[in-house]
Amino acid sequence: DTDRALVLLEEYCKKLKKPEEQQLKKAIRKVMGIFKSNLFQALLGSFTKKATRHGTIPYSSLPAAVTYDVPGCPKD
């Protein structure tokens, strides 16, 4: 869920203190901004409604932003 992803990303960002990690931190903050945007939330809601109607959410049809791994972030 988006809220959990935001919490994990925020926790990870707090650990990025070295100068060479600042570019990654900036990129993660950009992703966090996208997750918080009204457009992303609307698209996610639309996707969820569509998937619920069909009964499943196949992995291959997940939005690209959901399927990418963020280096160093724990996976559930």
N, CA, C and O atoms as CSV, one atom per row, in Angstrom:
chain,resi,resn,atom,element,x,y,z
A,1,ASP,N,N,0.832,-1.177,0.000
A,1,ASP,CA,C,0.000,0.000,0.000
A,1,ASP,C,C,0.880,1.245,0.000
A,1,ASP,O,O,2.007,1.226,0.494
A,2,THR,N,N,0.358,2.297,-0.548
A,2,THR,CA,C,1.134,3.519,-0.771
A,2,THR,C,C,1.636,4.134,0.530
A,2,THR,O,O,2.774,4.597,0.602
A,3,ASP,N,N,0.795,4.140,1.551
A,3,ASP,CA,C,1.206,4.732,2.829
A,3,ASP,C,C,2.387,3.984,3.429
A,3,ASP,O,O,3.319,4.600,3.945
A,4,ARG,N,N,2.349,2.678,3.365
A,4,ARG,CA,C,3.459,1.861,3.899
A,4,ARG,C,C,4.737,2.125,3.092
A,4,ARG,O,O,5.821,2.240,3.665
A,5,ALA,N,N,4.610,2.220,1.785
A,5,ALA,CA,C,5.775,2.508,0.937
A,5,ALA,C,C,6.377,3.857,1.304
A,5,ALA,O,O,7.599,3.994,1.370
A,6,LEU,N,N,5.535,4.848,1.541
A,6,LEU,CA,C,6.024,6.174,1.915
A,6,LEU,C,C,6.762,6.142,3.254
A,6,LEU,O,O,7.797,6.791,3.407
A,7,VAL,N,N,6.243,5.401,4.209
A,7,VAL,CA,C,6.900,5.278,5.507
A,7,VAL,C,C,8.270,4.627,5.344
A,7,VAL,O,O,9.258,5.104,5.904
A,8,LEU,N,N,8.332,3.530,4.574
A,8,LEU,CA,C,9.603,2.837,4.359
A,8,LEU,C,C,10.610,3.719,3.622
A,8,LEU,O,O,11.792,3.740,3.964
A,9,LEU,N,N,10.142,4.438,2.622
A,9,LEU,CA,C,11.036,5.332,1.889
A,9,LEU,C,C,11.558,6.460,2.780
A,9,LEU,O,O,12.728,6.834,2.699
A,10,GLU,N,N,10.693,6.989,3.618
A,10,GLU,CA,C,11.111,8.053,4.539
A,10,GLU,C,C,12.155,7.530,5.523
A,10,GLU,O,O,13.150,8.207,5.783
A,11,GLU,N,N,11.944,6.346,6.069
A,11,GLU,CA,C,12.913,5.742,6.986
A,11,GLU,C,C,14.256,5.525,6.284
A,11,GLU,O,O,15.314,5.788,6.855
A,12,TYR,N,N,14.201,5.053,5.065
A,12,TYR,CA,C,15.432,4.814,4.308
A,12,TYR,C,C,16.162,6.125,4.030
A,12,TYR,O,O,17.387,6.188,4.137
A,13,CYS,N,N,15.427,7.158,3.678
A,13,CYS,CA,C,16.032,8.470,3.392
A,13,CYS,C,C,16.767,9.012,4.611
A,13,CYS,O,O,17.816,9.641,4.473
A,14,LYS,N,N,16.231,8.776,5.793
A,14,LYS,CA,C,16.863,9.258,7.016
A,14,LYS,C,C,18.240,8.624,7.225
A,14,LYS,O,O,19.096,9.202,7.895
A,15,LYS,N,N,18.449,7.445,6.655
A,15,LYS,CA,C,19.726,6.746,6.795
A,15,LYS,C,C,20.774,7.223,5.790
A,15,LYS,O,O,21.960,6.925,5.937
A,16,LEU,N,N,20.342,7.953,4.782
A,16,LEU,CA,C,21.254,8.416,3.737
A,16,LEU,C,C,21.908,9.720,4.167
A,16,LEU,O,O,21.315,10.790,4.037
A,17,LYS,N,N,23.109,9.632,4.672
A,17,LYS,CA,C,23.792,10.804,5.217
A,17,LYS,C,C,25.062,11.165,4.448
A,17,LYS,O,O,25.483,12.322,4.455
A,18,LYS,N,N,25.666,10.192,3.794
A,18,LYS,CA,C,26.934,10.419,3.093
A,18,LYS,C,C,26.712,11.286,1.858
A,18,LYS,O,O,25.651,11.232,1.237
A,19,PRO,N,N,27.717,12.085,1.506
A,19,PRO,CA,C,27.583,12.948,0.312
A,19,PRO,C,C,27.270,12.163,-0.963
A,19,PRO,O,O,26.499,12.625,-1.805
A,20,GLU,N,N,27.858,10.991,-1.105
A,20,GLU,CA,C,27.615,10.201,-2.321
A,20,GLU,C,C,26.214,9.587,-2.349
A,20,GLU,O,O,25.797,9.055,-3.378
A,21,GLU,N,N,25.492,9.653,-1.247
A,21,GLU,CA,C,24.123,9.116,-1.189
A,21,GLU,C,C,23.060,10.184,-1.443
A,21,GLU,O,O,21.871,9.871,-1.516
A,22,GLN,N,N,23.472,11.413,-1.575
A,22,GLN,CA,C,22.512,12.508,-1.701
A,22,GLN,C,C,21.732,12.482,-3.013
A,22,GLN,O,O,20.578,12.909,-3.060
A,23,GLN,N,N,22.355,11.984,-4.070
A,23,GLN,CA,C,21.640,11.878,-5.345
A,23,GLN,C,C,20.519,10.837,-5.225
A,23,GLN,O,O,19.412,11.046,-5.723
A,24,LEU,N,N,20.815,9.725,-4.566
A,24,LEU,CA,C,19.794,8.694,-4.335
A,24,LEU,C,C,18.685,9.251,-3.454
A,24,LEU,O,O,17.503,9.021,-3.713
A,25,LYS,N,N,19.066,9.978,-2.419
A,25,LYS,CA,C,18.083,10.574,-1.513
A,25,LYS,C,C,17.151,11.520,-2.278
A,25,LYS,O,O,15.939,11.520,-2.061
A,26,LYS,N,N,17.721,12.313,-3.160
A,26,LYS,CA,C,16.927,13.246,-3.966
A,26,LYS,C,C,15.952,12.480,-4.866
A,26,LYS,O,O,14.797,12.880,-5.010
A,27,ALA,N,N,16.412,11.389,-5.466
A,27,ALA,CA,C,15.559,10.580,-6.347
A,27,ALA,C,C,14.421,9.932,-5.555
A,27,ALA,O,O,13.285,9.874,-6.027
A,28,ILE,N,N,14.729,9.452,-4.364
A,28,ILE,CA,C,13.702,8.825,-3.527
A,28,ILE,C,C,12.667,9.864,-3.108
A,28,ILE,O,O,11.469,9.582,-3.098
A,29,ARG,N,N,13.122,11.048,-2.768
A,29,ARG,CA,C,12.184,12.115,-2.394
A,29,ARG,C,C,11.272,12.483,-3.575
A,29,ARG,O,O,10.103,12.819,-3.387
A,30,LYS,N,N,11.821,12.415,-4.780
A,30,LYS,CA,C,11.014,12.688,-5.979
A,30,LYS,C,C,9.927,11.621,-6.132
A,30,LYS,O,O,8.778,11.938,-6.438
A,31,VAL,N,N,10.295,10.363,-5.918
A,31,VAL,CA,C,9.329,9.261,-5.979
A,31,VAL,C,C,8.259,9.445,-4.908
A,31,VAL,O,O,7.073,9.228,-5.160
A,32,MET,N,N,8.682,9.844,-3.725
A,32,MET,CA,C,7.726,10.076,-2.640
A,32,MET,C,C,6.732,11.175,-3.024
A,32,MET,O,O,5.541,11.073,-2.729
A,33,GLY,N,N,7.221,12.208,-3.671
A,33,GLY,CA,C,6.334,13.276,-4.132
A,33,GLY,C,C,5.318,12.774,-5.144
A,33,GLY,O,O,4.161,13.193,-5.142
A,34,ILE,N,N,5.766,11.870,-6.011
A,34,ILE,CA,C,4.857,11.283,-7.004
A,34,ILE,C,C,3.792,10.451,-6.303
A,34,ILE,O,O,2.609,10.544,-6.630
A,35,PHE,N,N,4.219,9.629,-5.326
A,35,PHE,CA,C,3.261,8.804,-4.585
A,35,PHE,C,C,2.208,9.650,-3.880
A,35,PHE,O,O,1.057,9.230,-3.751
A,36,LYS,N,N,2.592,10.829,-3.427
A,36,LYS,CA,C,1.676,11.708,-2.700
A,36,LYS,C,C,0.789,12.539,-3.625
A,36,LYS,O,O,-0.180,13.148,-3.172
A,37,SER,N,N,1.114,12.566,-4.911
A,37,SER,CA,C,0.377,13.427,-5.834
A,37,SER,C,C,-1.057,12.939,-6.056
A,37,SER,O,O,-1.350,11.746,-5.988
A,38,ASN,N,N,-1.918,13.889,-6.317
A,38,ASN,CA,C,-3.320,13.569,-6.597
A,38,ASN,C,C,-3.448,12.708,-7.850
A,38,ASN,O,O,-4.290,11.812,-7.901
A,39,LEU,N,N,-2.624,12.970,-8.854
A,39,LEU,CA,C,-2.680,12.202,-10.093
A,39,LEU,C,C,-2.350,10.734,-9.827
A,39,LEU,O,O,-3.076,9.847,-10.277
A,40,PHE,N,N,-1.270,10.472,-9.104
A,40,PHE,CA,C,-0.891,9.089,-8.808
A,40,PHE,C,C,-1.991,8.386,-8.018
A,40,PHE,O,O,-2.344,7.245,-8.316
A,41,GLN,N,N,-2.527,9.068,-7.015
A,41,GLN,CA,C,-3.585,8.470,-6.199
A,41,GLN,C,C,-4.819,8.152,-7.045
A,41,GLN,O,O,-5.456,7.115,-6.858
A,42,ALA,N,N,-5.150,9.041,-7.965
A,42,ALA,CA,C,-6.303,8.811,-8.847
A,42,ALA,C,C,-6.040,7.626,-9.769
A,42,ALA,O,O,-6.914,6.779,-9.958
A,43,LEU,N,N,-4.847,7.561,-10.341
A,43,LEU,CA,C,-4.511,6.439,-11.223
A,43,LEU,C,C,-4.492,5.132,-10.462
A,43,LEU,O,O,-4.973,4.116,-10.964
A,44,LEU,N,N,-3.945,5.140,-9.264
A,44,LEU,CA,C,-3.903,3.936,-8.440
A,44,LEU,C,C,-5.314,3.485,-8.086
A,44,LEU,O,O,-5.621,2.293,-8.120
A,45,GLY,N,N,-6.167,4.442,-7.747
A,45,GLY,CA,C,-7.557,4.113,-7.436
A,45,GLY,C,C,-8.273,3.519,-8.634
A,45,GLY,O,O,-9.038,2.565,-8.493
A,46,SER,N,N,-8.031,4.073,-9.807
A,46,SER,CA,C,-8.638,3.569,-11.028
A,46,SER,C,C,-8.147,2.155,-11.332
A,46,SER,O,O,-8.933,1.280,-11.694
A,47,PHE,N,N,-6.853,1.946,-11.182
A,47,PHE,CA,C,-6.256,0.633,-11.430
A,47,PHE,C,C,-6.816,-0.404,-10.455
A,47,PHE,O,O,-7.125,-1.529,-10.845
A,48,THR,N,N,-6.943,-0.012,-9.181
A,48,THR,CA,C,-7.443,-0.931,-8.158
A,48,THR,C,C,-8.894,-1.307,-8.431
A,48,THR,O,O,-9.272,-2.471,-8.299
A,49,LYS,N,N,-9.708,-0.321,-8.813
A,49,LYS,CA,C,-11.114,-0.605,-9.127
A,49,LYS,C,C,-11.221,-1.571,-10.300
A,49,LYS,O,O,-12.019,-2.508,-10.276
A,50,LYS,N,N,-10.411,-1.332,-11.324
A,50,LYS,CA,C,-10.431,-2.185,-12.505
A,50,LYS,C,C,-10.006,-3.605,-12.144
A,50,LYS,O,O,-10.636,-4.570,-12.575
A,51,ALA,N,N,-8.952,-3.735,-11.364
A,51,ALA,CA,C,-8.448,-5.049,-10.971
A,51,ALA,C,C,-9.462,-5.775,-10.089
A,51,ALA,O,O,-9.639,-6.987,-10.205
A,52,THR,N,N,-10.120,-5.033,-9.215
A,52,THR,CA,C,-11.121,-5.630,-8.331
A,52,THR,C,C,-12.293,-6.171,-9.138
A,52,THR,O,O,-12.839,-7.229,-8.825
A,53,ARG,N,N,-12.674,-5.440,-10.174
A,53,ARG,CA,C,-13.769,-5.883,-11.043
A,53,ARG,C,C,-13.435,-7.210,-11.708
A,53,ARG,O,O,-14.307,-8.058,-11.894
A,54,HIS,N,N,-12.154,-7.385,-12.068
A,54,HIS,CA,C,-11.725,-8.596,-12.754
A,54,HIS,C,C,-11.298,-9.697,-11.782
A,54,HIS,O,O,-11.061,-10.832,-12.196
A,55,GLY,N,N,-11.198,-9.367,-10.494
A,55,GLY,CA,C,-10.901,-10.364,-9.483
A,55,GLY,C,C,-9.431,-10.607,-9.186
A,55,GLY,O,O,-9.111,-11.248,-8.185
A,56,THR,N,N,-8.526,-10.114,-10.025
A,56,THR,CA,C,-7.103,-10.336,-9.777
A,56,THR,C,C,-6.288,-9.132,-10.229
A,56,THR,O,O,-6.754,-8.285,-10.992
A,57,ILE,N,N,-5.074,-9.085,-9.740
A,57,ILE,CA,C,-4.121,-8.072,-10.192
A,57,ILE,C,C,-2.879,-8.823,-10.662
A,57,ILE,O,O,-1.999,-9.124,-9.856
A,58,PRO,N,N,-2.796,-9.131,-11.965
A,58,PRO,CA,C,-1.611,-9.828,-12.443
A,58,PRO,C,C,-0.368,-8.961,-12.304
A,58,PRO,O,O,-0.404,-7.769,-12.607
A,59,TYR,N,N,0.744,-9.559,-11.843
A,59,TYR,CA,C,1.991,-8.831,-11.608
A,59,TYR,C,C,2.433,-8.084,-12.854
A,59,TYR,O,O,2.914,-6.955,-12.753
A,60,SER,N,N,2.283,-8.681,-14.018
A,60,SER,CA,C,2.765,-8.057,-15.248
A,60,SER,C,C,2.007,-6.784,-15.601
A,60,SER,O,O,2.495,-5.983,-16.398
A,61,SER,N,N,0.824,-6.581,-15.026
A,61,SER,CA,C,0.065,-5.382,-15.348
A,61,SER,C,C,0.195,-4.288,-14.297
A,61,SER,O,O,-0.428,-3.234,-14.425
A,62,LEU,N,N,0.998,-4.522,-13.255
A,62,LEU,CA,C,1.192,-3.479,-12.253
A,62,LEU,C,C,1.886,-2.285,-12.884
A,62,LEU,O,O,2.715,-2.454,-13.778
A,63,PRO,N,N,1.558,-1.075,-12.429
A,63,PRO,CA,C,2.255,0.102,-12.956
A,63,PRO,C,C,3.753,-0.017,-12.711
A,63,PRO,O,O,4.176,-0.587,-11.705
A,64,ALA,N,N,4.551,0.515,-13.621
A,64,ALA,CA,C,6.010,0.403,-13.530
A,64,ALA,C,C,6.539,0.915,-12.199
A,64,ALA,O,O,7.468,0.327,-11.645
A,65,ALA,N,N,5.975,1.991,-11.673
A,65,ALA,CA,C,6.466,2.555,-10.413
A,65,ALA,C,C,6.323,1.581,-9.254
A,65,ALA,O,O,7.075,1.659,-8.282
A,66,VAL,N,N,5.375,0.674,-9.344
A,66,VAL,CA,C,5.148,-0.288,-8.274
A,66,VAL,C,C,6.104,-1.471,-8.382
A,66,VAL,O,O,6.434,-2.084,-7.366
A,67,THR,N,N,6.552,-1.802,-9.577
A,67,THR,CA,C,7.359,-2.996,-9.765
A,67,THR,C,C,8.844,-2.771,-9.619
A,67,THR,O,O,9.588,-3.740,-9.473
A,68,TYR,N,N,9.315,-1.527,-9.652
A,68,TYR,CA,C,10.744,-1.265,-9.524
A,68,TYR,C,C,11.209,-1.435,-8.092
A,68,TYR,O,O,10.504,-1.061,-7.154
A,69,ASP,N,N,12.402,-2.002,-7.919
A,69,ASP,CA,C,13.015,-2.121,-6.603
A,69,ASP,C,C,13.823,-0.868,-6.314
A,69,ASP,O,O,14.469,-0.313,-7.202
A,70,VAL,N,N,13.779,-0.430,-5.068
A,70,VAL,CA,C,14.621,0.679,-4.637
A,70,VAL,C,C,15.786,0.063,-3.881
A,70,VAL,O,O,15.570,-0.626,-2.884
A,71,PRO,N,N,17.025,0.292,-4.330
A,71,PRO,CA,C,18.186,-0.330,-3.690
A,71,PRO,C,C,18.210,-0.053,-2.191
A,71,PRO,O,O,18.060,1.086,-1.748
A,72,GLY,N,N,18.404,-1.125,-1.423
A,72,GLY,CA,C,18.545,-0.983,0.018
A,72,GLY,C,C,17.238,-0.980,0.786
A,72,GLY,O,O,17.248,-1.046,2.015
A,73,CYS,N,N,16.123,-0.904,0.094
A,73,CYS,CA,C,14.842,-0.918,0.803
A,73,CYS,C,C,14.446,-2.352,1.103
A,73,CYS,O,O,14.566,-3.227,0.245
A,74,PRO,N,N,13.972,-2.596,2.323
A,74,PRO,CA,C,13.553,-3.960,2.653
A,74,PRO,C,C,12.322,-4.354,1.864
A,74,PRO,O,O,11.466,-3.525,1.558
A,75,LYS,N,N,12.250,-5.635,1.540
A,75,LYS,CA,C,11.076,-6.152,0.833
A,75,LYS,C,C,10.218,-6.918,1.823
A,75,LYS,O,O,10.732,-7.541,2.753
A,76,ASP,N,N,8.917,-6.869,1.619
A,76,ASP,CA,C,7.998,-7.642,2.479
A,76,ASP,C,C,7.918,-9.064,2.004
A,76,ASP,O,O,7.201,-9.873,2.593
